[in-house]
Amino acid sequence: MTPADQPLDIDARYAFACSLAREAAQMGMALYRSRATLTVEHKGGDRQDVVSVADQRIEQFLRSQLAERFPEDGFLGEESGAADLKARCVWVIDPIDGTACFLHGLHNWCVSVGLLVDGQPCVGAIADPNHDELFHGCLGRGAYVNEEPLKASAATHVSEGLTGAGTFHPRGKEHFIPFLVQLLAEGGMFLRNGSGALMTAYVAAGRLIGYYETQLKSWDCLAGLVLVKEAGALANDFLRGDGLLEGNPYLVAAPGVYAQLSRMIGPSLDA
């Protein structure tokens, strides 16, 4: 564990996150092309919550590479769990965000590599090999897609763009459908592409004006939260309580529509 008063090499971690996400995404592409041969399991009996050998192999690769390069850092991965969460630096990883899309031949999946420093999102790298895009950013240093700076949408009303939306089944009927009813009533339109990391990155890029999820896990959005902040968008207090391990309701949006979307969601956003 790195002492609190010892300087951290954030530059090295940022550069490594970007290169590692790209390498893991290329590994994912090789497996994606042979996806029909992959073993698939269902989590907890939920037919929609799937994990494949590809997820497991890529997470093992990411975890081993990070442990070798930064042995003092902690780790949290979707498939293999947590280690040393009290470390100053904790990597939060999703080896394939959008596994269902991956397995069904849809190009909406990515590798997400995020870094917490002293409990705050600091570095994010989201690699989308299907579109040759690396969304990346570091706290205080901007956010980019490849080498192009990211900037949140200038929209001031939900009718001026697309809003990402998604739900985890247990909370879907209670919160998701009422939100969609209000969004549509205000002239808005929604998109669900199956990857929380990509939809968060699209908010940072101004492609979506906002993104709401009734319940999201930290590995789906930790990297993206860095991009959102650096691109000038807003986010709710996702990491409150036990958000790192258990997840929370989630909203990221352009500053001109955040309040409007938050009102549509109501008290459940911060419950």
Solvent accessible surface area in square Angstrom, and as a share of the most:
residue,aa,sasa,rsa
1,M,131,0.59
2,T,15,0.09
3,P,71,0.45
4,A,87,0.67
5,D,133,0.69
6,Q,91,0.40
7,P,121,0.76
8,L,34,0.17
9,D,81,0.42
10,I,26,0.13
11,D,87,0.45
12,A,20,0.15
13,R,6,0.02
14,Y,37,0.14
15,A,65,0.50
16,F,40,0.17
17,A,0,0.00
18,C,20,0.12
19,S,61,0.40
20,L,3,0.01
21,A,0,0.00
22,R,101,0.37
23,E,98,0.44
24,A,0,0.00
25,A,1,0.01
26,Q,111,0.49
27,M,62,0.28
28,G,0,0.00
29,M,24,0.10
30,A,61,0.47
31,L,20,0.10
32,Y,8,0.03
33,R,171,0.63
34,S,49,0.32
35,R,79,0.29
36,A,103,0.79
37,T,113,0.66
38,L,24,0.12
39,T,83,0.48
40,V,60,0.34
41,E,93,0.42
42,H,68,0.31
43,K,59,0.25
44,G,89,0.86
45,G,65,0.62
46,D,41,0.21
47,R,170,0.62
48,Q,122,0.54
49,D,45,0.23
50,V,21,0.12
51,V,10,0.06
52,S,1,0.01
53,V,34,0.19
54,A,0,0.00
55,D,1,0.00
56,Q,77,0.34
57,R,128,0.47
58,I,0,0.00
59,E,2,0.01
60,Q,133,0.59
61,F,35,0.14
62,L,0,0.00
63,R,64,0.23
64,S,58,0.38
65,Q,58,0.26
66,L,5,0.03
67,A,58,0.45
68,E,139,0.63
69,R,115,0.42
70,F,9,0.04
71,P,101,0.64
72,E,55,0.25
73,D,19,0.10
74,G,1,0.01
75,F,12,0.05
76,L,4,0.02
77,G,1,0.01
78,E,47,0.21
79,E,49,0.22
80,S,60,0.39
81,G,29,0.28
82,A,50,0.39
83,A,42,0.33
84,D,70,0.36
85,L,57,0.28
86,K,176,0.75
87,A,8,0.06
88,R,43,0.16
89,C,2,0.01
90,V,7,0.04
91,W,2,0.01
92,V,1,0.00
93,I,0,0.00
94,D,1,0.00
95,P,0,0.00
96,I,2,0.01
97,D,8,0.04
98,G,9,0.09
99,T,16,0.09
100,A,41,0.32
101,C,12,0.07
102,F,0,0.00
103,L,32,0.16
104,H,144,0.64
105,G,22,0.21
106,L,95,0.47
107,H,95,0.43
108,N,44,0.23
109,W,0,0.00
110,C,0,0.00
111,V,0,0.00
112,S,1,0.01
113,V,0,0.00
114,G,0,0.00
115,L,0,0.00
116,L,8,0.04
117,V,20,0.12
118,D,84,0.44
119,G,44,0.43
120,Q,113,0.50
121,P,24,0.15
122,C,13,0.08
123,V,0,0.00
124,G,0,0.00
125,A,0,0.00
126,I,0,0.00
127,A,3,0.03
128,D,1,0.01
129,P,21,0.13
130,N,33,0.17
131,H,96,0.43
132,D,102,0.53
133,E,31,0.14
134,L,7,0.04
135,F,0,0.00
136,H,21,0.09
137,G,0,0.00
138,C,1,0.00
139,L,67,0.33
140,G,69,0.66
141,R,113,0.41
142,G,21,0.20
143,A,4,0.03
144,Y,65,0.25
145,V,13,0.07
146,N,50,0.26
147,E,149,0.67
148,E,114,0.51
149,P,95,0.60
150,L,15,0.07
151,K,160,0.68
152,A,13,0.10
153,S,22,0.14
154,A,98,0.76
155,A,7,0.06
156,T,96,0.56
157,H,60,0.27
158,V,0,0.00
159,S,59,0.38
160,E,98,0.44
161,G,27,0.26
162,L,76,0.38
163,T,0,0.00
164,G,0,0.00
165,A,0,0.00
166,G,0,0.00
167,T,29,0.17
168,F,89,0.37
169,H,113,0.50
170,P,104,0.65
171,R,60,0.22
172,G,8,0.08
173,K,176,0.75
174,E,117,0.52
175,H,36,0.16
176,F,26,0.11
177,I,97,0.49
178,P,60,0.38
179,F,1,0.00
180,L,23,0.11
181,V,92,0.53
182,Q,74,0.33
183,L,0,0.00
184,L,85,0.42
185,A,85,0.66
186,E,82,0.37
187,G,50,0.48
188,G,4,0.03
189,M,101,0.45
190,F,74,0.31
191,L,65,0.32
192,R,124,0.45
193,N,16,0.08
194,G,33,0.31
195,S,0,0.00
196,G,8,0.08
197,A,0,0.00
198,L,1,0.00
199,M,1,0.00
200,T,0,0.00
201,A,0,0.00
202,Y,31,0.12
203,V,0,0.00
204,A,0,0.00
205,A,23,0.18
206,G,26,0.25
207,R,110,0.40
208,L,3,0.02
209,I,6,0.03
210,G,0,0.00
211,Y,1,0.00
212,Y,2,0.01
213,E,10,0.05
214,T,1,0.01
215,Q,44,0.19
216,L,13,0.07
217,K,68,0.29
218,S,0,0.00
219,W,32,0.11
220,D,19,0.10
221,C,0,0.00
222,L,1,0.00
223,A,1,0.01
224,G,0,0.00
225,L,19,0.10
226,V,2,0.01
227,L,0,0.00
228,V,1,0.01
229,K,135,0.57
230,E,44,0.20
231,A,8,0.06
232,G,42,0.41
233,A,9,0.07
234,L,81,0.40
235,A,44,0.34
236,N,16,0.08
237,D,92,0.48
238,F,4,0.02
239,L,42,0.21
240,R,52,0.19
241,G,84,0.80
242,D,78,0.41
243,G,0,0.00
244,L,37,0.18
245,L,71,0.35
246,E,101,0.45
247,G,5,0.05
248,N,18,0.09
249,P,4,0.03
250,Y,0,0.00
251,L,0,0.00
252,V,0,0.00
253,A,0,0.00
254,A,1,0.00
255,P,71,0.45
256,G,38,0.36
257,V,0,0.00
258,Y,38,0.14
259,A,59,0.46
260,Q,25,0.11
261,L,0,0.00
262,S,31,0.20
263,R,170,0.62
264,M,14,0.06
265,I,17,0.09
266,G,24,0.23
267,P,126,0.79
268,S,13,0.09
269,L,3,0.01
270,D,91,0.47
271,A,91,0.70
